[in-house]
Amino acid sequence: MKIIFMGTPEFSLHVLKKIIDDGHQIVSIYTKQDQLSGRGQRKYQNHVKDFGIQHNIPVMQPKNFKSEIDINELKSLEADLAVVAAYGILLPKEILETFKFGCLNLHPSLLPKYRGPSPVSTAILNNDSETGVSIMLLDQGMDSGPILSQEKSKIFSDETSGELTNRLFISGSVLMSKTIKEWVNGKISPIDQINEHASFTKLFSKKDGEINWKLPAETISSRIRALDPWPGSYTYSDQKLLKIISVSFENDSNLDIGQINFDQNISIGTKKGKIIVHKLQLEGKKRLNSKEFMRGNSFLNGKILGMR
């Protein structure tokens, strides 16, 4: 079958590789435009584009689909189906109606729960014990199309958003493979979502990563996992940014709120309990584990973090 694949982040490659392994013909890859990155603001080419070039698959990077030229170019490919996995660009009605079998989208939540841009981070923030993946037919709404298949997955207690997302797209690639086969053979009846049961997630900004030490340690620990890799978690010490990368927590503490303490490890006081820091990075320095960090930054011991 002739398929157009649409995806941008590296984890979406799990889906692309699986449908190639299934023997489908990928007539084109659609991915977002190259991004400027680094101090020199050089253009960054994503992994999906790299894969397409390496495997001689045409790669298209329209800014959006407001141009008739881009729409007509896609139509000219005469694909039977589009597979969408974290593409990042909304598709207009004219595109959605182009394909005989529609546009199948992988969404990393159990829809209609957690529609929107941050379903995995939100599940961890809310201390959910499970999440999953949904394969849906795209419509013009925000993750509101009918469901073709779903699969549940446990959330592990130490899992970051990045780790869980990658794992969900691995399992989702297998579910997508199975769903495509059953869908095109008429073995699936789409199930409309119950909109009244829908919940929505927000797009996180850099500001969301600043740690509020007045929260309980368990809440802070969940936030740090949820916001890894984006936007990351940080605090301040003497006007310098201090990234907090990997932590655990304890419910007992004799530290003041925000107080950092060097002992056998690095601890930081919270409203209830303390954060045990395993990896961190001071502005302008390398990422270090706690023992390495304590050797070179003893001046921080006892200070109150978060003060600017």
N, C-alpha and C positions, 0 to 999 in steps of 0.2 A: 504494500500500500504506500502511496505517496504522502509523506507527512512533512509539514513545516514545524520545526521546533522553535520555541520562543523561551529564552531563559538568559539570565545574566550572571548571578553569583556562581562560584566554583561548585557549590553543592548541587546545583541543578544539573551538572554533568552526569550525575548518577542516573538521571532519567533519560538523558540523551543517549548515553552508552547502552542502556538496557534496550531501548527501542531499536537501536542499530543492531544489537545482538539478536533481536527477534527477526531480523531480516527485512525490516521496512526500509524503504528508500527515503532518505532525508533530502528533500529537494532544495531546502534552504534553511539556514539558521538565522533567526532574528535575535539580536541582542542590543542592549543599550549602547549609546555612543561612548567612545573612549573618554575617560575622565582625566582631568589634570590632577597630579599628585606630587607630593614632595616639595622641598624648598624651591627647587627650580621650576615647579609647575610644569613638569613634563607630562606628556600624554601617556596614560596607562591603558594598556590593552588587556581586557579581561580574559580569564581562562577559557570561557566558552568560545570566544573569537579565536583564540590560539588553537583550540581543538579543531574548529572548522577549517582553518587554514592548513593545519597539519594533515587533515584527512580529505583535502580537496573538496570541501563542501562550501558552496557559496554562502557568504556571510553578509547580511543586510543590517544596517544600523540607522534606521530612520529616527529622527528626533521624536516624532509622534506620527499619527496617521491622519493629519489634517490636510495633507497634500494628496490630490487626486493622482499624481504621478506615483507616489508610494503605494497607494491603494491598488492602482491598476497593475503595478509591477508585481504585487503579491498575487493578485488574481490570475495573472498570466502564467503562474507556476502550476495552476490546475491541480493543487493538492487535494486529497480526499479528506484530510483531517489536520487540525493544528493541535499540538501538545504544548501546553504552557506550564512552565515551572519557574516561578519567581522572576518573571520577565521585567516587571516594573513599569510597564506602559499600558494604559487603558486602551482597549480595542473598541472602535466604534461599531455600530450596528451593521454597517456595510461589510466590515471584515468578518464579524461573527456569522453572517449569513452566507459567506463565500463557500464554506466547506460542506460537502455532502454529509459528513458525520459530525460537523460542528467543531467547537474548540473545547478540548478537555483540559481542565486545569487541576493541578495538584496544590492543595492548600493544607498547611501543617496544623490543623486543629480538627476537632469533631464538630463540624458545622451543624447548626448555625451558631455555635459558641465560638467566640473570638474571630469574628470577621475583621478584615482590615490588615494593616501592615506589620503588626508585631504580635502574632498569636503565640509564638513560642516563649518570648520574653514575658508576656503577660501570664501565661500558665505557671511559669516559675515564680513570678512575683506573687501570685496568689496562692502559692504553696499547694498547687494541685498535685494529686498523686498519679494522675494519668492524663494523657492527651491522645493524639492520633493523627491520622491523615485522612483527607477527604478528596475523592476525585469527583469533580462536578463539571457540568456543562456551563460554560460561561454565558452570562447574559449581560445586560448593560448596567446592572447594579453592582454594589460592592460585595463580592463573594456571595451573591444571593441566588445563583442558579441552582437548578435541580441536581440532586445528589445521585451519582451512579454507583459509588462504592465507598466504604469507610473501613478503617482498621484502627483499633485501639492500641496504645502503647504506654507502658509504665514510664514515669519520670523518676530517675534515680536521684537520691538525696544530694549528691555532690556534682550533679551535671550542670554545666553552663549552657547558656542559650545556644552558643555556637556548636557545642558537642551534640546537644539534643536535636538541633536543626539538621545537622549532617546525618544523624541516625534516622530521623524521620524521612529524609529524602532517599536514603538507601532503601528502607522498607517501602516507601511510597513508589519507588521506581518499579518494584516487583508488582505492587498493586496496580500501577498504571498499565503495565504490560498485560496483566490478566484482564483488566477492565476494557482495554482497547479490543482485545480478541472477542470478549463477550458482547460488547456494545455493537461492533460492526456486524456481528452474527445475529443480532436481534434477541439476545438472551437477557438483556437488562431493561427494566422499566424504570425510567427516571422518577425520583421521589422529590416532590417539591419541599423546600424548606419551610418550616413554620416561622414566619418572620417575627411573630410575637415572642418567640424564644431566643431571638438573636441578641448577641452582645458584641460590642465593638472595641477594637484596640486602637491605640494612638501611635503616631510616629514619634519615637523618642528623639530628643535633641541632646546636644552636649551637656546642657545645664542639668538634665535629669541624672547625670552621673555623679553630681556632687553629693557626698555622703553627709547625712544628717545624723550626728552621733547621739542625738536625743531620742532616737528610735531604739527599740529593743535589739539586742545583738542578733537574734534569730531573723528579724526582719531585714537588718542590714546585710546579713550573710546571703539571704535570698536575693536581695537587690543586686549584690555584686555578681552573683551567678547569672542573674537574669540579664544584666547589662553588659555581659561579656560575649562577643567582642565589641559591640557598639551599644552605647557610646563609651563604655568603660567606666570605672569608678575611681573617684579621686577625692582628695581633701587638700588642705593647705597647711603649711608650717612656715612661719616667718616669710610670708608672701610667696613662697615657692610651692609649686604644684607637686603633690605626692600621689602617685597612682597606686591604688590598692588592687592587686591583681588576683590573688588567691588567698582564701581565708577559711577558717572554721569558726565555731563559736562555743562559748560556755555560758551557762545561765547564772553562774555565781561570779561576783567581782567585788573588789574593794577599791577599784580605781574611780576617779572622777570622770564625769562625762567628757569624752574626747581626749583623755589623758593617755599618752603613749608610754609604755613601760618596757624596758629591756631586761630580760631575765634569762631563763632557758630558751625563751622565744620572745616574739614581739606581741604584746597585748595592748588593746585599746579599749578604754572604758566606754560604756553606753548607758542608756537609761536603765536597762535591765541586762546584766551579764556583760561579757566582754568578747571582743573579736580577737581571734588568734590569727595573726598574719603570717602567711607562708611565702608569698612573693610580693614584691613591691618595687617601685621605681621613683626615685627623686628626680625632679626636673633637671634636665641636662646630663643625667647619669644613666648607667646601664641598669637593666632589670636584674634584680638580685633576689636570692632566697634570704630568709630572715637572718640566718647566722652570718652570711656575707655582709648584709646591710648593717648589722649591729657593729661589726668591726670598724667600719669607716664613718659611722654617723652617730657616735655616742653623744654628741651635743644635743640630739633630739630627745634623749631619755628624760621623761618626766614632763615634757611640754604638753600643752593643750592644743590639739589639732583643730582645724577648721577656722582659726582666727586669721583675719586678713586686715 
